[in-house]
Amino acid sequence: MSLNESLNQQISGLVTQNPIVLFMKGTRYTPQCGFSAKIVNILDELRIGYETVDVLLSPEIRDGIKAFSEWPTIPQLYVSGQFVGGSDIVSEMHASGELHKLIGVKI
């Protein structure tokens, strides 16, 4: 899918206006897939504020975020406007302490 200018601006706004944003299936309180739930659990464990975007509510956002990041899967985590990765990458970064450093949380 190509990303039209309007959708690009919408997604860009979401990732730049929120220090931490997770594009996921479902919501923070009711994840609709195990991979999304895994990242929610990690972020909740870190006791940080973050925003979520339920891609199941909008096929345009669901497809658009994949084009925006050039990453084929959901969930997708963004920190300070930068794409971090999906479930496996975020899990590895959490295990190594790299995610803590990126977000600014002491271990």
C-alpha positions as CSV (number, residue, x, y, z in Angstrom):
1,M,0.0,0.0,0.0
2,S,1.2,3.5,-0.8
3,L,0.9,6.1,1.9
4,N,-1.2,9.1,0.9
5,E,-0.1,12.5,2.2
6,S,-3.1,12.8,4.6
7,L,-2.5,9.4,6.2
8,N,1.2,10.1,6.4
9,Q,0.6,13.3,8.3
10,Q,-1.9,11.6,10.6
11,I,0.5,8.8,11.5
12,S,3.5,11.2,11.7
13,G,1.5,13.3,14.1
14,L,0.7,10.3,16.3
15,V,4.3,9.3,16.6
16,T,5.8,12.7,17.1
17,Q,3.1,14.1,19.5
18,N,3.3,11.2,21.9
19,P,6.7,10.3,23.5
20,I,5.8,6.6,23.4
21,V,3.1,5.2,21.2
22,L,2.2,1.6,20.5
23,F,0.2,0.6,17.3
24,M,-1.4,-2.6,18.4
25,K,-4.4,-4.9,17.9
26,G,-6.9,-4.0,20.6
27,T,-6.4,-1.6,23.5
28,R,-4.0,-1.4,26.4
29,Y,-6.6,-3.0,28.6
30,T,-8.0,-5.5,26.1
31,P,-5.2,-6.6,23.7
32,Q,-6.5,-8.7,20.8
33,C,-3.4,-10.6,20.1
34,G,-0.6,-12.2,22.1
35,F,2.1,-10.1,20.5
36,S,0.4,-6.8,21.4
37,A,-0.3,-8.1,24.9
38,K,3.4,-8.9,25.3
39,I,4.5,-5.3,24.6
40,V,1.7,-3.9,26.8
41,N,3.0,-6.1,29.7
42,I,6.6,-4.9,29.1
43,L,5.6,-1.2,29.0
44,D,3.3,-1.6,32.1
45,E,6.1,-3.3,33.9
46,L,8.3,-0.3,33.2
47,R,5.6,1.9,34.8
48,I,5.7,4.5,32.1
49,G,3.0,6.5,30.3
50,Y,2.3,5.6,26.7
51,E,-0.4,5.9,24.1
52,T,-1.9,3.1,22.1
53,V,-3.6,3.1,18.7
54,D,-6.0,0.2,18.0
55,V,-5.3,-0.7,14.4
56,L,-8.4,-2.9,14.3
57,L,-10.6,0.2,14.3
58,S,-9.2,1.4,11.0
59,P,-8.0,-0.7,8.1
60,E,-6.4,2.5,6.7
61,I,-4.3,3.0,9.8
62,R,-3.5,-0.8,10.0
63,D,-2.1,-0.8,6.4
64,G,-0.7,2.7,6.6
65,I,1.5,2.1,9.7
66,K,3.1,-0.8,7.8
67,A,3.9,1.4,4.9
68,F,5.0,4.3,7.2
69,S,7.5,2.1,9.0
70,E,8.3,-0.3,6.2
71,W,7.7,-3.1,8.7
72,P,5.1,-5.8,7.8
73,T,3.7,-6.7,11.2
74,I,1.7,-5.3,14.1
75,P,2.4,-4.3,17.0
76,Q,4.8,-1.5,16.4
77,L,6.4,0.6,19.1
78,Y,7.6,4.2,18.6
79,V,9.7,6.1,21.1
80,S,10.5,9.8,20.6
81,G,9.2,9.6,17.0
82,Q,11.4,6.7,16.0
83,F,10.3,3.2,15.1
84,V,11.7,0.7,17.7
85,G,10.3,-2.6,16.4
86,G,7.8,-5.3,17.0
87,S,7.2,-7.8,19.7
88,D,10.4,-9.8,19.3
89,I,12.7,-6.8,19.1
90,V,11.0,-5.0,22.0
91,S,11.2,-8.2,24.1
92,E,15.0,-8.6,23.3
93,M,15.6,-4.9,24.1
94,H,13.7,-5.3,27.4
95,A,15.7,-8.4,28.4
96,S,19.0,-6.7,27.6
97,G,18.2,-3.4,29.4
98,E,18.4,-1.5,26.1
99,L,14.7,-0.6,26.2
100,H,15.1,0.9,29.7
101,K,17.9,3.1,28.4
102,L,16.0,4.2,25.4
103,I,13.0,5.2,27.4
104,G,15.0,6.6,30.3
105,V,14.0,4.2,33.0
106,K,16.5,2.9,35.6
107,I,16.8,-0.8,36.0
